[in-house]
């Protein structure tokens, strides 16, 4: 939802229920946090996503372009290209298919010495690093994968 809305240009997204309500009966288990303030998986995943996407540099930079295409892309697979102020590209790819997987191939328009993959449902550390990559095979389920592509000295 957050990625979809950002891609569509929405400036704000409201979280209706941050913590489970305790002042009324019924099923109150939809908050990011339980009544005792323990984070649910959604809170952890969102934290991991924003941590990996975080740009710690304060330098302004004109957004660049990255030549890529997604092969075998079903209608349920979406992508969002971001760029950090140091020039690093972050391509977020996610699948909105309710059940199952989508196997796609990310074709890069050039060879990159290092391409790093992150899965916010597994943490903030890289899950895989490819070297001299021109293709990134992905098997997507119901959450995003972040592909970090470092561009050196103006090459793309």
Buried (B, 14 or more C-beta within 10 A) or exposed (E): EEBEEBEEEEEEEEEEEEBBEEEEEEEBEEBBBBEEEEBBEEBBBBBBBEEBBEBEEEEEEEEEEBEBEBEEBEEBBBBBBBBBEEBBBBBBBBBBBEEEEBEBEBEBEEEBEEBBBBBBBEBBEBEEEBEEBEEBEBEBBBEBBBBBBBBEEEEB
